[in-house]
Amino acid sequence: MTEKNNNLVWHKILESGELPDGRVTTASVGTQTFAVSNFQGQYGALTNACPHQSGPLGEGSIETGAEGRCWLRCPWHGWDFDPITGESPGGHGDHLTTFPIEERDDGIYLAVEEETTRARSNSDVMAETMVNWGIKQVFGMVGHSNLGMADALRVQEEAGNLNFYGVRHEGAAAFACSGYAKLTGRPAACFTIAGPGATNLMTGLYDAKVDRAPLLAITGQVDTQVLGPGAFQEVDLIGAFKDVSAFNHTVYADSKHGEIVSLALKNALLTRNPVTLVLPNEVQEMENAEGEAGSPEGRIAALDIAPPQSVLDDAVAKIKEAKRPILIIGHGARFDMDAIISFAEKLDIPVLTTFKAKGLISDNHPLGCGVLGRSGTPIASWFMNECDRIIAVGASFSNHTGIASYYPIIQIDFDPMALGKFHSVELPVLGEIGRTFEMLHDAFPENIDRGNMREEVAERWKIWREEKESRVQDDSGKGINAALLFAAMTRQCQDNAIIAVDVGNNTYSFGRYFEASGDQAVLMSGYLGSIGFGYSASMGAWAATQEDDPKFKDRPVWVVSGDGGFGQYLGEVLTAVKYIMNLTHVLMHNDELGKISKEQRAAHFEVWKTDLHNPNFAEYVNLCGGKGIRVTDPAKLDEALAEARDYNGPATVEVMTDALLV
């Protein structure tokens, strides 16, 4: 109940008799809090912050001193104040503000001045700039050292300009942003407090760095006046983020707050890297009515750079002379596949992918050969072994992929540092990938028929599918085998799904057995290989499907993980339930870190400490408010996957699997 009197507004804050004699409590009116006390029937209302270090006086206690006088004692450091007048003992000049308060028949009323318009702050300028640069999704946790920036993000969310997802662990926020960026090529933001909140981001930031994914990390920091000697939760965040961040700065009171965010996001987009901004607590809250928000207008040039004509001519000549060329496509080419496939079809060239690029071409395409390397198919290995020239595109030449360096290699990439990174190549070609392949396509006036190349691809797939079918029948009595599981997932997963994959044997089995439609998108922790990536990254992918971009809008999102990886971020099921994220999770439960056990055996070590103590994960997901289904019978697998796929919210199919049949 409220009552206006001149410029004061009276608010009912307590019921009669609600606050016992000799007690103090905290009352809230709008965005303000007050320390309200009752001593011998007399009520007092003071500002709730102790002038020492802003201790919450409403959580303190009423103490009786000499001559029966009472004091309100701060719970943090014991400073005393008269609960009615706000005076301190000894007249030290730290008098607290008092507020009108009175007891009425129906309760206790407090009067405050009518709230004025919310002042624009440094944080508002920064949040407005983030929105201008296209930041639509923010993942993080609100805490005591980021409240000013949190309030600015609240304003932007309430205006419909962005979405904020409160996670249960800051590491999940960074992984979510990394997954979002790998899918879209655009940055999202992760948001934490100082100290441990910021350091918890580190693994996800490194995942983004090594896989070339742009994201913005914003962290709180202690007040600048105590920065240096070692205040509570003080960490040298600039030093901590130095290696992982392409743009790493503390924001100060006299910074150009719109400009510093613009520079950060420009670096993120152009270098495809994480960037970090560290915000001291008091800087966030300073008023900044005249601050100018930044925008990308006039800040980024067109990036569709063509290779020099002489280099293009050289590439054309080398491709013409090859009898059995192959294309090896990496993750860096994921936004240019239409041009690449059109070129491959015109020249009848088989297309292999790295594991990070799985699914960029359909496994049913007449030239698609699947994944090359440790997570790959014998089809891809066959064509690399039988080729006479490699055209490598957007690939990083990971040792896991095993691109044969002894063949003549034409390497095409938008990053000059990626060209010939580990060894010399026959011809490095620098250019935007899509435009380069359009030019290569046009340089060949007629289609090239390479005889029975497509028939050879089909024959190799026939051999491999027969082998996979024989593995589907394997049964040791210790659980469902991976070939059977991913055959079922191939049948049930939508053709346009986004699939986030974790790290471990589940990853290798997915790469080997799952057959991609060509319209699916696969996300993984590539070069870092961080266990725990999958579920958190799927949340970032889901956020992208809620935007208006037709490339991603309303696409289904799947997750593949093992019990080891899922166990690291179990709490994020609660996040997914809270925001009703449609995630279909395929969980391989074998009570073991199976990949590590395999490596111990291969290195002739004893298998040691790789066993896991697990709950019933399906029951856990149900307790969290999602849908959990446990599968032990192979005959029930398709039904369970379809039920989870069609559930409106996060669903986990916990498949009891054989750790050895991968």
C-alpha positions in Angstrom: 0.0 0.0 0.0 1.4 3.5 -0.9 0.3 7.0 -0.1 1.6 10.2 -1.7 2.2 13.3 0.4 3.8 16.3 -1.4 7.1 14.8 -2.7 7.1 12.0 -0.2 5.6 8.6 -0.9 4.5 6.5 2.1 4.9 2.7 1.7 3.7 0.0 3.9 6.7 -2.1 4.7 5.7 -4.3 7.7 2.6 -5.6 9.4 1.8 -4.5 12.9 3.8 -6.7 15.3 5.8 -8.3 12.6 9.1 -6.9 13.9 9.8 -7.9 17.5 11.1 -5.5 20.1 14.9 -5.2 20.1 15.3 -6.4 16.5 16.4 -4.9 13.2 15.4 -6.0 9.7 15.8 -5.0 6.1 13.0 -3.4 4.2 12.9 -2.6 0.5 11.0 0.1 -1.4 11.6 0.1 -5.1 15.4 -0.2 -5.6 16.2 1.2 -2.2 16.8 -0.8 1.0 16.5 0.4 4.6 17.6 -0.8 8.1 14.3 -0.8 10.1 14.5 -1.3 13.9 12.1 -1.6 16.8 13.3 -0.7 20.3 10.7 -0.5 23.1 7.9 0.3 20.6 9.8 3.1 18.9 10.6 2.5 15.2 13.6 3.9 13.3 14.6 3.7 9.6 18.1 4.3 8.4 20.1 3.9 5.2 21.0 0.3 5.0 24.8 0.8 4.2 27.4 1.3 7.0 29.7 4.2 6.0 32.7 2.0 6.7 32.5 -0.7 4.0 28.8 -0.6 3.2 27.9 -3.4 5.6 24.2 -4.3 5.6 22.9 -2.7 8.8 19.5 -4.5 8.4 21.4 -7.7 9.1 22.9 -6.3 12.3 21.7 -6.4 15.9 20.3 -4.1 18.6 22.7 -3.8 21.6 21.9 -2.1 24.9 24.8 0.1 26.1 25.4 2.3 29.2 22.5 4.1 30.8 20.1 1.9 28.9 20.8 3.5 25.5 20.6 1.1 22.5 22.8 0.9 19.5 22.5 -0.7 16.1 25.6 -2.7 15.5 27.0 -3.3 11.9 27.3 -7.1 11.3 30.6 -6.7 9.5 32.9 -4.7 11.7 30.9 -3.7 14.7 30.4 0.0 14.1 27.5 1.4 16.2 24.7 3.8 15.4 21.6 5.1 17.2 18.8 3.2 15.4 16.4 6.2 15.7 18.7 9.2 15.1 21.5 7.6 13.1 24.1 9.2 15.3 27.3 7.2 16.2 28.7 7.2 19.7 31.3 9.8 20.4 30.1 12.1 17.6 32.5 10.9 15.0 30.7 12.7 12.2 29.5 9.5 10.4 25.8 10.2 11.0 23.4 8.0 8.9 20.5 9.3 6.9 17.1 8.8 8.6 13.8 8.4 7.0 10.2 9.1 8.2 8.6 6.1 9.7 5.4 5.6 11.7 3.1 2.9 13.1 -0.5 3.0 11.9 -3.5 0.8 12.7 -2.8 -1.5 9.7 1.0 -1.6 9.8 4.4 0.2 9.7 4.8 2.9 7.0 8.0 4.4 5.6 8.3 7.6 3.6 10.8 8.1 0.7 11.1 10.8 -1.9 9.4 10.0 -5.2 11.9 8.1 -7.4 13.5 10.1 -10.1 14.4 8.9 -13.6 17.2 6.3 -13.5 20.6 8.0 -14.3 22.5 6.8 -17.3 25.8 5.2 -16.3 29.2 4.1 -17.8 27.7 0.6 -17.9 24.7 1.8 -19.9 27.0 3.3 -22.5 28.8 0.0 -22.8 25.7 -2.1 -22.9 24.2 0.2 -25.6 27.4 -0.3 -27.6 27.2 -4.0 -27.2 23.7 -4.0 -28.7 24.8 -1.7 -31.6 27.5 -4.2 -32.5 25.0 -7.1 -32.6 25.5 -8.7 -29.2 22.1 -10.5 -28.6 23.0 -13.2 -26.1 24.7 -12.9 -22.7 25.5 -15.8 -20.4 26.8 -15.4 -16.9 26.2 -14.8 -13.2 25.3 -11.6 -11.4 27.3 -10.9 -8.3 28.5 -8.2 -5.9 31.3 -6.8 -8.1 29.3 -6.5 -11.4 26.0 -5.1 -10.2 26.3 -1.8 -12.1 26.9 -3.6 -15.4 24.2 -6.1 -14.5 21.7 -3.3 -14.2 22.6 -1.9 -17.6 22.1 -5.4 -19.1 18.8 -5.6 -17.4 17.7 -2.4 -19.1 18.7 -3.7 -22.5 16.9 -7.0 -21.9 13.7 -5.3 -20.8 13.9 -3.2 -24.0 14.0 -6.5 -26.0 17.6 -5.8 -27.2 19.3 -8.9 -25.8 18.8 -12.0 -23.7 20.5 -12.8 -20.4 20.9 -16.4 -19.3 21.9 -17.0 -15.7 24.1 -20.1 -15.6 25.1 -22.2 -12.6 28.9 -22.1 -13.4 30.8 -19.4 -15.1 32.7 -22.0 -17.2 29.4 -23.0 -18.8 28.9 -19.3 -19.8 32.2 -19.3 -21.7 31.5 -22.6 -23.4 28.0 -21.4 -24.3 29.5 -18.3 -26.0 32.1 -20.5 -27.7 29.4 -22.8 -29.1 27.3 -19.8 -30.2 30.3 -18.2 -32.0 31.4 -21.5 -33.7 27.8 -21.8 -35.1 27.2 -18.3 -36.2 30.6 -16.6 -36.6 29.3 -13.8 -34.3 30.2 -13.0 -30.7 28.0 -13.5 -27.6 29.1 -12.2 -24.2 29.9 -14.0 -20.9 29.6 -12.0 -17.7 31.0 -12.7 -14.3 32.2 -11.2 -11.0 35.8 -10.5 -10.1 38.2 -13.2 -8.8 36.8 -16.7 -9.0 34.0 -15.8 -11.3 36.4 -14.4 -13.9 39.0 -17.2 -13.5 36.2 -19.8 -14.0 35.9 -18.5 -17.6 39.4 -19.5 -18.6 38.9 -23.0 -20.1 36.0 -21.8 -22.3 38.0 -18.7 -23.4 40.9 -20.9 -24.5 38.5 -23.2 -26.3 37.3 -20.2 -28.3 40.8 -19.0 -28.9 42.2 -22.2 -30.3 39.2 -22.8 -32.5 39.0 -19.2 -33.7 35.7 -18.2 -32.2 34.9 -14.6 -31.4 33.4 -13.8 -28.0 33.3 -11.0 -25.4 34.0 -11.6 -21.7 33.1 -8.9 -19.2 34.1 -9.3 -15.6 33.8 -7.2 -12.5 36.8 -6.1 -10.5 37.4 -4.6 -7.0 37.3 -0.9 -6.6 40.3 0.9 -8.1 41.1 2.5 -4.7 42.0 -1.0 -3.3 43.3 -2.5 -6.5 46.9 -3.7 -6.0 47.5 -4.6 -2.3 45.3 -7.7 -2.4 41.7 -6.9 -1.6 39.0 -9.6 -1.2 38.6 -11.5 -4.5 41.3 -9.4 -6.2 43.0 -11.2 -9.0 45.3 -9.6 -11.6 42.8 -10.2 -14.4 44.7 -8.3 -17.0 47.6 -10.7 -16.3 45.4 -13.7 -16.2 43.7 -13.0 -19.5 46.9 -11.8 -21.3 47.5 -14.9 -23.3 43.9 -15.9 -24.1 42.6 -12.5 -25.2 43.1 -10.5 -28.4 42.0 -7.3 -26.6 42.4 -7.1 -22.9 41.8 -3.9 -21.0 40.6 -2.5 -17.7 37.8 0.1 -18.0 38.5 3.3 -16.0 36.4 6.3 -15.0 37.9 8.4 -17.7 37.8 5.8 -20.4 35.8 6.4 -23.6 33.3 3.7 -22.6 31.6 3.3 -26.0 34.9 3.3 -27.8 36.6 0.6 -25.7 33.7 -1.8 -26.3 33.8 -1.0 -30.0 37.5 -1.8 -30.1 37.0 -5.0 -28.2 34.3 -6.2 -30.5 36.2 -5.2 -33.7 39.1 -7.3 -32.5 36.9 -10.2 -31.7 35.3 -10.2 -35.1 38.4 -9.6 -37.2 40.8 -11.8 -35.3 38.2 -14.4 -34.5 39.3 -14.5 -30.9 38.0 -13.9 -27.3 38.3 -10.3 -26.0 38.1 -9.3 -22.3 37.0 -6.1 -20.5 37.6 -5.8 -16.7 35.3 -3.3 -14.9 36.2 -2.0 -11.4 33.1 -1.9 -9.3 32.8 1.9 -8.8 33.4 2.6 -12.5 30.3 0.7 -13.5 28.0 2.8 -11.5 29.3 6.3 -12.3 26.8 8.6 -14.1 27.6 9.2 -17.8 24.7 11.1 -19.3 26.7 12.4 -22.3 28.6 9.3 -23.1 28.4 8.3 -26.8 27.6 4.6 -27.5 29.8 3.1 -30.2 28.6 1.2 -33.3 30.2 -0.8 -36.2 29.3 1.8 -38.8 32.5 2.7 -40.7 34.6 0.4 -38.5 34.9 -2.8 -40.6 35.7 -3.1 -44.3 34.4 -5.7 -46.7 36.3 -8.9 -46.2 35.6 -10.8 -49.5 39.2 -10.5 -50.6 40.2 -12.2 -53.8 43.6 -14.0 -54.3 46.0 -12.4 -56.9 45.2 -13.5 -60.4 48.6 -15.0 -60.9 48.2 -17.2 -57.9 44.7 -18.2 -59.1 46.0 -19.1 -62.5 48.7 -21.2 -60.9 46.1 -23.1 -58.8 43.9 -23.7 -61.9 46.9 -25.1 -63.8 47.8 -27.5 -61.0 44.2 -28.7 -60.6 44.0 -29.3 -64.3 47.0 -31.5 -64.4 45.9 -33.7 -61.4 44.4 -37.0 -62.3 43.0 -37.8 -58.8 42.7 -34.6 -56.8 40.8 -34.4 -53.5 39.3 -31.6 -51.5 39.9 -31.6 -47.7 37.5 -29.2 -46.0 38.2 -27.8 -42.5 36.0 -25.9 -40.0 37.2 -22.6 -41.4 35.2 -23.2 -44.6 31.9 -23.8 -42.8 30.2 -20.6 -44.1 31.3 -21.2 -47.8 30.1 -24.7 -48.6 27.8 -23.8 -51.4 30.7 -22.5 -53.5 33.0 -25.4 -52.6 30.4 -28.1 -53.4 29.5 -26.4 -56.7 33.2 -26.4 -57.6 33.7 -30.1 -56.5 30.6 -31.1 -58.6 31.9 -29.3 -61.7 35.3 -31.0 -61.5 34.2 -34.3 -60.0 36.5 -34.1 -57.0 35.9 -36.2 -53.9 35.3 -34.2 -50.7 36.8 -35.2 -47.4 36.4 -33.2 -44.1 38.3 -32.8 -40.9 36.5 -33.9 -37.8 35.7 -30.3 -36.8 34.1 -30.0 -40.3 32.0 -33.1 -40.0 28.7 -32.7 -41.7 29.6 -29.8 -44.0 28.9 -32.1 -46.9 26.3 -34.9 -46.8 27.5 -38.4 -46.3 24.9 -39.3 -49.0 26.4 -36.8 -51.5 27.9 -38.7 -54.4 31.3 -37.0 -53.8 31.1 -36.9 -50.0 33.7 -39.2 -48.3 33.2 -38.5 -44.6 35.7 -37.6 -42.0 39.5 -38.1 -42.3 41.7 -39.0 -39.4 41.3 -40.6 -36.0 37.6 -40.0 -35.8 37.0 -40.8 -39.4 35.9 -43.3 -42.0 37.9 -45.7 -44.2 36.3 -44.0 -47.2 38.2 -40.7 -46.5 41.5 -42.6 -45.8 41.2 -44.5 -49.0 40.8 -41.4 -51.2 43.7 -39.6 -49.5 45.9 -42.6 -50.0 44.9 -42.8 -53.7 45.1 -39.1 -54.6 47.8 -37.2 -56.5 47.0 -33.7 -55.2 45.3 -32.2 -52.2 43.3 -29.0 -52.1 43.0 -28.1 -48.4 40.5 -25.5 -47.4 40.1 -23.8 -44.0 41.9 -26.7 -42.4 44.4 -26.4 -39.6 46.4 -29.6 -40.4 45.9 -31.1 -36.9 47.8 -34.3 -36.3 44.4 -35.9 -35.4 43.4 -35.3 -39.0 46.6 -36.6 -40.5 46.6 -34.8 -43.9 49.5 -36.4 -45.8 52.2 -33.7 -46.1 54.1 -35.6 -48.8 51.4 -35.0 -51.5 51.4 -31.7 -53.5 49.1 -29.4 -51.5 47.2 -26.4 -52.7 46.1 -24.7 -49.4 43.4 -22.0 -49.5 42.6 -19.9 -46.4 41.6 -16.4 -45.3 44.3 -16.3 -42.6 47.8 -15.8 -43.9 49.3 -17.4 -40.7 47.4 -20.6 -41.4 49.0 -21.1 -44.8 52.0 -23.4 -44.6 51.8 -23.2 -40.8 53.4 -26.6 -40.0 55.2 -27.3 -43.2 55.7 -26.0 -46.8 52.8 -26.5 -49.2 53.0 -26.5 -53.0 50.8 -23.4 -53.4 49.5 -21.2 -50.6 46.4 -19.2 -51.7 45.3 -16.3 -49.6 41.7 -15.2 -50.1 38.2 -15.2 -48.7 37.2 -18.8 -49.2 33.8 -18.4 -50.8 35.0 -15.8 -53.3 38.1 -17.8 -54.2 36.0 -20.9 -55.0 33.6 -18.9 -57.1 36.6 -17.7 -59.1 38.0 -21.2 -59.4 34.6 -22.5 -60.5 34.4 -19.8 -63.3 38.0 -20.6 -64.4 36.9 -24.0 -65.7 34.5 -23.3 -68.6 33.4 -27.0 -68.8 32.7 -29.8 -66.4 35.4 -32.3 -65.9 34.5 -36.0 -66.0 36.9 -38.1 -64.0 35.5 -41.4 -65.1 34.2 -43.6 -62.4 35.0 -41.3 -59.4 31.5 -41.2 -58.1 31.1 -44.9 -58.5 34.3 -45.4 -56.5 32.9 -43.2 -53.7 29.7 -45.2 -53.7 31.6 -48.5 -53.6 33.7 -47.4 -50.7 30.6 -46.3 -48.8 29.0 -49.7 -49.5 31.9 -51.5 -48.0 31.9 -49.3 -44.9 28.2 -49.5 -44.3 28.4 -53.3 -44.5 31.2 -53.1 -41.9 29.1 -50.8 -39.7 26.1 -53.1 -39.9 28.2 -56.0 -38.8 29.3 -54.0 -35.8 25.7 -53.1 -34.9 25.3 -56.8 -34.2 28.1 -57.0 -31.6 26.9 -57.7 -28.1 29.2 -58.5 -25.2 26.3 -58.3 -22.7 27.8 -55.2 -21.1 25.7 -52.5 -22.8 24.6 -51.1 -26.1 27.4 -50.6 -28.6 28.2 -47.3 -30.3 27.6 -48.4 -33.9 24.0 -49.3 -32.9 23.5 -46.1 -31.0 24.6 -43.8 -33.7 22.7 -45.7 -36.4 19.6 -45.0 -34.4 20.6 -41.3 -33.9 21.1 -41.1 -37.7 17.5 -42.2 -38.2 16.0 -40.0 -35.5 18.0 -36.7 -35.7 16.4 -34.0 -37.9 18.2 -33.2 -41.1 18.8 -29.5 -40.1 19.8 -30.2 -36.5 22.7 -28.5 -34.7 24.7 -31.1 -32.8 27.1 -30.2 -30.0 29.5 -33.0 -29.2 31.6 -33.5 -26.1 35.1 -35.0 -25.8 35.9 -38.7 -25.3 35.1 -42.0 -26.9 31.6 -40.6 -27.5 33.2 -38.1 -29.9 35.2 -40.6 -31.8 32.2 -42.9 -32.1 30.0 -40.1 -33.3 32.6 -39.1 -36.0 32.9 -42.7 -37.2 29.3 -43.9 -37.2 26.8 -41.0 -37.4 25.9 -40.2 -41.0 25.4 -36.5 -41.5 22.7 -35.0 -43.8 24.8 -32.1 -45.0 22.4 -29.5 -43.5 23.3 -30.3 -39.9 25.9 -28.2 -38.0 28.4 -30.0 -35.7 30.0 -28.1 -32.8 32.9 -29.5 -30.8 35.9 -28.5 -28.7 38.5 -29.0 -31.4 42.0 -28.1 -30.7 41.5 -27.7 -26.9 39.6 -31.0 -26.6 37.9 -29.9 -23.4 35.7 -32.4 -21.7 32.5 -30.8 -20.5 32.1 -28.6 -23.7 29.0 -30.3 -25.1 26.0 -29.5 -22.9 27.1 -25.9 -22.3 27.8 -25.3 -25.9 24.4 -26.6 -26.8 22.8 -23.8 -24.7 24.7 -21.2 -26.8 23.5 -22.9 -30.0 19.9 -23.0 -28.7 20.1 -19.2 -28.0 21.1 -18.7 -31.6 17.9 -20.6 -32.7 15.8 -18.0 -30.9 17.0 -15.1 -33.1 15.5 -14.0 -36.4 18.4 -15.2 -38.5 16.8 -17.6 -41.0 20.0 -19.7 -41.1 19.5 -20.8 -37.4 16.0 -19.8 -36.4 14.0 -22.7 -34.7 16.5 -25.3 -35.7 16.6 -28.3 -33.3 19.6 -28.7 -31.0 21.2 -32.0 -30.0 24.0 -32.9 -27.6 26.2 -36.0 -27.6 28.3 -36.6 -24.4 29.7 -39.3 -22.2 29.1 -39.6 -18.5 32.5 -38.0 -17.7 31.9 -34.8 -19.6 28.2 -34.4 -18.5 29.2 -34.9 -14.9 31.3 -31.7 -15.0 28.4 -29.4 -15.8 25.4 -31.3 -14.3 24.0 -28.0 -12.9 23.4 -26.6 -16.3 20.4 -28.9 -16.7 18.7 -26.5 -14.3 19.6 -23.6 -16.6 18.2 -25.4 -19.6 15.0 -26.2 -17.7 14.7 -22.6 -16.4 14.8 -21.1 -19.9 12.9 -24.1 -21.6 15.7 -24.9 -23.9 14.8 -27.6 -26.4 17.9 -29.8 -26.1 17.9 -33.5 -27.1 20.8 -35.0 -25.2 22.3 -38.4 -26.1 24.3 -39.6 -23.0 26.6 -42.6 -23.2 26.8 -44.0 -19.7 29.4 -46.6 -19.2 30.8 -45.7 -15.7 34.2 -45.0 -17.1 36.5 -42.5 -18.7 36.6 -44.9 -21.6 39.0 -43.0 -23.8 41.6 -42.7 -21.0 41.3 -46.4 -20.2 41.9 -47.1 -23.8 45.0 -44.9 -23.8 46.3 -46.6 -20.7 46.0 -50.0 -22.3 47.6 -48.8 -25.5 50.6 -47.4 -23.6 50.9 -50.7 -21.6 49.8 -49.1 -18.3 47.4 -50.6 -15.8 43.9 -49.2 -16.1 43.7 -47.0 -13.0 41.3 -44.4 -11.6 39.2 -44.1 -14.7 36.1 -45.7 -13.2 33.2 -43.4 -12.4 30.6 -43.4 -9.7 27.5 -42.1 -11.4 23.8 -41.5 -10.4 20.9 -42.5 -12.5 21.2 -39.5 -14.9 17.7 -39.9 -16.3 16.2 -39.6 -12.8 18.4 -36.6 -12.1 17.2 -34.8 -15.2 13.6 -35.6 -14.2 14.3 -34.2 -10.7 15.6 -31.0 -12.3 12.3 -30.6 -14.3 13.4 -31.9 -17.6 12.7 -35.3 -19.2 15.1 -38.2 -18.6 14.8 -41.6 -20.3 17.2 -44.5 -19.5 17.7 -47.1 -22.2 19.1 -50.6 -21.6 17.3 -52.5 -24.4 18.5 -51.7 -27.9 14.9 -52.3 -29.2 13.8 -49.3 -27.2 16.4 -46.9 -28.5 14.6 -45.4 -31.5 11.5 -44.9 -29.5 13.4 -43.1 -26.7 15.3 -40.8 -29.1 12.0 -39.9 -30.8 10.3 -39.2 -27.5 13.2 -37.0 -26.3 13.4 -35.2 -29.7 9.7 -34.3 -29.5 9.8 -33.1 -25.9 9.3 -29.3 -25.4 12.3 -28.7 -23.2 15.6 -30.3 -22.2 15.5 -34.1 -22.5 18.3 -36.7 -21.9 18.4 -40.2 -23.3 20.7 -42.0 -21.0 22.0 -45.0 -23.0 23.8 -47.7 -21.0 26.7 -48.5 -23.3 29.6 -50.9 -23.5 32.9 -49.0 -22.9 34.8 -51.3 -25.2 32.5 -51.4 -28.2 33.2 -47.9 -29.5 
